[in-house]
Amino acid sequence: MSDTLETLTAALLDAARKAGASAADAIAVEGTSVSIDVRSGTLEQAERSEGVEIGLRVLIGGRQACVSASDTSSRTMAEMAERAVAMAREAPEDPTAGLADPSQLATGWDLTALDLCDPSPEPSAAELQEDALRAEAAALGVEGVAKAEQASAAYGRRRLHLAATNGFSGGYARTSRSVSAVAITGEGTKMERDWAAESRTYGADLPSPEEVGRLAGERAVARAGARKPKTGAYPVLYDERISGGLVGHLLAAINGASIVRGSSWLRDALGKEVLPTTLSVTENPHRPRISGSRPFDAEGLATRRRDIVKDGVLTGWVLDLATARKLGMESTANAARGTSSPPSPAVSNIALTQGDKSREDLIRDMGTGLLVTSLIGASINPTTGDYSRGASGFWVENGEIAYPVNECTIAGNLRDMLLRLTPANDARTYLSHVVPSLLVEGLTLAGE
């Protein structure tokens, strides 16, 4: 880890002590990002940002306050600490706010095993532009594509260091490189669009821009002539591109912040069945070269693999220190934070058990229903789990895709939906959230 970032966090903690804080933690983040957009074979937009941001959280008893800055001068850090202490003295008392006990802290980790930072040189803007142009050309090369709305390529590198007055100090770096394309078929009111995008920690692991652009074009052409589906109750197959959203709703409902507020539709579900008994949801923050991996959480606790749902049964909440204390539990090392905010619970890498059938098998088995490839808008009641979303995709009849559809709404209740999941075996294992296509029986469709 860069001595510069470690030195900055140490200086922030020293400033906090001098300003009168009884405890504090500090974070320093150094980032570089480059993004290139092209359209019609020419550069449309190029952006580059780089800099260092610092954040400080101070605690005075059970009162806390956070401040941040992009100026790393000694004077600014002293002013930050004084301002944060003054804010904390006026903040409401929260007996659950506080740093981890030293016995809870991570004491060793293997950044080499996580392999989160590509050692290759940063790609030039010209290289990224070439990637975007190649993706666009491949999309336009698909018969039936009218135009490419946009093609993009990007690179990012981020380093962070976290330190606290309880003795914790640690940091790591991560990189990402991506390419994407959006293609359009048809004109006017008959226009349909679709996209493809890929991102990897290592640039060498990224598929070729031609693969990405071609897939975007093929997806767009397949949507030509879309129309509304039938209204009624039908099985719905969520394509792997969007199926992670269903698991995301479950994860949001078991987030400690929602549980503490009593506002979650799963607030009474601990130890109960929330998925079919054949399915588990596993969190593993130690997967090499995966974007959600991390050796420790934002409070310095060692991260670990665990089954959030085991054989269909919910085994625990997603907790940081504060929410765990409010619930009389132990933190699950799920704290996340930025430079300007205190820690809050968030998951890292998760995987849902894959099935033994392909997506094509599930299409055949569903008979008549809807294959959803895109969702728009959302009306989800966080207290009851009532679910309604705009959707588009393909109508299935007699186990085969019949025609593309758009302008429809699917509705149900998340608790019931999750208990009726049938997974395919097509999840992309290089993603942070590994979720296959998911078949849900008996949802309500509003179309024609």
Disulfide bonds with the S-S distance in Angstrom:
none
